[in-house]
Amino acid sequence: MTSSHSNTVTLESDQIESISYIDGTFVITDGQPYESGPTAKNKGSGVWEITVNCGRKKSDAVAQKFNSLAGGEYHEYAPKGGGGTPDELNFMFGVTVAFSNAAPITLYLAQGSYSSTNNWWIGGQNVINDGKPDLVLISNNLPTQVLRMSGSTSEFVFETLAAGVKKAALASAE
């Protein structure tokens, strides 16, 4: 019998102002139960938790959807058990994240498994992973800030790497 579990991922940055689930983006392996979420909660001090109550069974269909929406290897990151793109995932969903002094961005979050634990992936056009995973914030169609990503199996931490980035400087860093 399949069962639901509480699945929580944490996003951490003093610059996050809000996180909201994008309706209709939740994808789960066929036959797995879904109860509620994703629900984002501001825990204070720049810590946000997103919780989904659902089953956990990996499938390639969920991974294919995540890889397609996120943009592939260059736009995906998993702090533990990552590298390349995931072959199988339990479930995935999209969120809109509003950062201070930047346009809101769409990020995709997905849970997979690594060794004997579950791990989380993040992806989207603002995720740039050329071996050094960064999140590029945009304002007025120009990059304004780069946040370095790190974390654990269930946490993403965004730390300021550069502010006031010029378009030419960002292009030369690729």
Secondary structure, DSSP 4 states (H G I P E B T S, - for coil): ----EEEEEEEE-TTEEEEEE-TT--EE-TT--EEEEEEEEEEETTEEEEEEEE----BHHHHHHHHHHHTSGGGEE-TTT-SS--S-BSEEEEEEEEETTS--EEEEEEEEEETTEEEEEEESTTEEESSSEEEEEEETTEEEEEEEEEEETTEEEEEEEEES--HHHHHHH-
